[in-house]
Amino acid sequence: LTLIAIIMVFGIGIIDDVISVSSKTKFIVLILASILAYFDGFVVDNLGTYFGYTIPLAGFIALPFTVFAITGFTNALNLIDGKDGLASSVSISILIVHVYIGYHYDDFLILSSALLLITVLGTFLIFNWYPAQVFMGDSGSLFIGFIIAMLSIHSLQYIDVTTVLFIAGLPILDTIIVMMRRRQRGISMFT
């Protein structure tokens, strides 16, 4: 199911790069892909541990929260892809932390996936640095954002939700700021 979800996200990105797709269509595909990932075991089932108490999420709350987390981060990384080298640099920074988590906890999935993406993004960054010769496009930024979201959820078995928010904080904070600015200007936050 996860492979199908990844193909769906990459596919809608390619279609958007070629013929332009509405944000609503992309959002629907991301929601469907997130649901597939949820049923394949990528679940946010608690909000973390605070003062010694873990805040669990019941099954009927865990699904929408997981979908929100995956689609939110995927869109956040897509939104930050506005300057040459920015999305790939931010992604590499986040993935370096995942390499450490994978190595420290002996999790081959996190370690190998993060190392592979760092290698690909590092090579891509050479040609994407100002002045860029190639661009990531929606296919790249949605794909990378979705993979990082999945790795972050998988790493929740080792680290707290709050830690994941700090690791992925830059794209999330950027998205919040952009949405607030749009609202102040009277533009739809979802444009």
GIFENRA-V174944 format. One record per residue. N is the residue number from 0. RES is the residue in three letters. PSI is psi in radians with two decimals (none if undefined). Layout:
n/res/psi
N/RES/PSI
N/RES/PSI
//
This chain:
n/res/psi
0/LEU/-0.66
1/THR/-0.71
2/LEU/-0.71
3/ILE/-0.73
4/ALA/-0.77
5/ILE/-0.74
6/ILE/-0.69
7/MET/-0.80
8/VAL/-0.81
9/PHE/-0.72
10/GLY/-0.79
11/ILE/-0.54
12/GLY/-0.75
13/ILE/-0.79
14/ILE/-0.72
15/ASP/-0.63
16/ASP/-0.58
17/VAL/-0.88
18/ILE/0.05
19/SER/2.09
20/VAL/2.58
21/SER/2.66
22/SER/-0.53
23/LYS/-0.75
24/THR/-0.79
25/LYS/-0.74
26/PHE/-0.74
27/ILE/-0.76
28/VAL/-0.71
29/LEU/-0.68
30/ILE/-0.80
31/LEU/-0.73
32/ALA/-0.67
33/SER/-0.65
34/ILE/-0.73
35/LEU/-0.76
36/ALA/-0.68
37/TYR/-0.82
38/PHE/-0.15
39/ASP/0.14
40/GLY/-0.01
41/PHE/1.58
42/VAL/2.34
43/VAL/1.81
44/ASP/0.07
45/ASN/2.83
46/LEU/0.13
47/GLY/3.11
48/THR/2.16
49/TYR/2.23
50/PHE/0.62
51/GLY/0.02
52/TYR/2.21
53/THR/2.35
54/ILE/1.75
55/PRO/2.72
56/LEU/2.16
57/ALA/2.79
58/GLY/-0.73
59/PHE/-0.28
60/ILE/-0.54
61/ALA/-0.67
62/LEU/-0.97
63/PRO/-0.57
64/PHE/-0.72
65/THR/-0.77
66/VAL/-0.76
67/PHE/-0.78
68/ALA/-0.81
69/ILE/-0.87
70/THR/-0.63
71/GLY/-0.84
72/PHE/-0.69
73/THR/-0.80
74/ASN/-0.60
75/ALA/-0.76
76/LEU/-0.61
77/ASN/-0.69
78/LEU/-0.59
79/ILE/-0.16
80/ASP/1.14
81/GLY/-0.35
82/LYS/2.67
83/ASP/2.18
84/GLY/-0.09
85/LEU/-0.93
86/ALA/-0.70
87/SER/-0.65
88/SER/-0.79
89/VAL/-0.74
90/SER/-0.76
91/ILE/-0.73
92/SER/-0.78
93/ILE/-0.73
94/LEU/-0.52
95/ILE/-0.71
96/VAL/-0.68
97/HIS/-0.59
98/VAL/-0.79
99/TYR/-0.79
100/ILE/-0.81
101/GLY/-0.71
102/TYR/-0.84
103/HIS/-0.69
104/TYR/0.15
105/ASP/0.81
106/ASP/1.82
107/PHE/-0.64
108/LEU/-0.87
109/ILE/-0.83
110/LEU/-0.89
111/SER/-0.72
112/SER/-0.79
113/ALA/-0.75
114/LEU/-0.73
115/LEU/-0.81
116/LEU/-0.66
117/ILE/-0.74
118/THR/-0.83
119/VAL/-0.82
120/LEU/-0.60
121/GLY/-0.75
122/THR/-0.76
123/PHE/-0.68
124/LEU/-0.55
125/ILE/-0.69
126/PHE/-0.14
127/ASN/-0.07
128/TRP/2.67
129/TYR/2.33
130/PRO/2.21
131/ALA/2.41
132/GLN/-0.47
133/VAL/2.76
134/PHE/2.64
135/MET/-0.71
136/GLY/3.09
137/ASP/-0.59
138/SER/-0.73
139/GLY/-0.84
140/SER/-0.67
141/LEU/-0.75
142/PHE/-0.89
143/ILE/-0.75
144/GLY/-0.73
145/PHE/-0.76
146/ILE/-0.77
147/ILE/-0.69
148/ALA/-0.73
149/MET/-0.76
150/LEU/-0.67
151/SER/-0.74
152/ILE/-0.71
153/HIS/-0.60
154/SER/-0.14
155/LEU/-0.30
156/GLN/-0.22
157/TYR/-0.57
158/ILE/2.90
159/ASP/2.76
160/VAL/-0.70
161/THR/-0.67
162/THR/-0.73
163/VAL/-0.70
164/LEU/-0.66
165/PHE/-0.69
166/ILE/-0.77
167/ALA/0.34
168/GLY/-0.64
169/LEU/-0.92
170/PRO/-0.63
171/ILE/-0.81
172/LEU/-0.73
173/ASP/-0.73
174/THR/-0.76
175/ILE/-0.77
176/ILE/-0.78
177/VAL/-0.75
178/MET/-0.66
179/MET/-0.73
180/ARG/-0.73
181/ARG/-0.73
182/ARG/-0.73
183/GLN/-0.60
184/ARG/-0.01
185/GLY/0.27
186/ILE/2.57
187/SER/2.36
188/MET/-0.32
189/PHE/0.19
190/THR/none
//
